[in-house]
Amino acid sequence: MSDFQMEVKETGEAERELGGGGRGRTSQYEPVAQEWSELGEDEAILISDLEQSDIQNLRNLLYRRFGKENVIVRSAEQEDET
């Protein structure tokens, strides 16, 4: 068996230290994930002015972090086609 070191950290701290899955930076959507983790059962987050790719990236982050069964992401095209 190889020698290795291990330490226990809070999830958020470990993710920040790892830099967002090995890409060397934290996800720009991290503030949304942090806010979501603190929501009450009867609360929701409304975000506007996102591109389709932003919506998908945010959805993927939330699903990975909190599980598909715990997150509902809805998107709608606005009158100005955004």
LINBEL-V590116 format. One line per field, one symbol per residue. burial: # if it has 16 or more other C-alpha atoms within 10 Angstrom, else .. A space follows every 50 residues. Layout:
burial->???
This chain:
burial->..............#....#......#..#..#..#.............. ....#..##.###...................
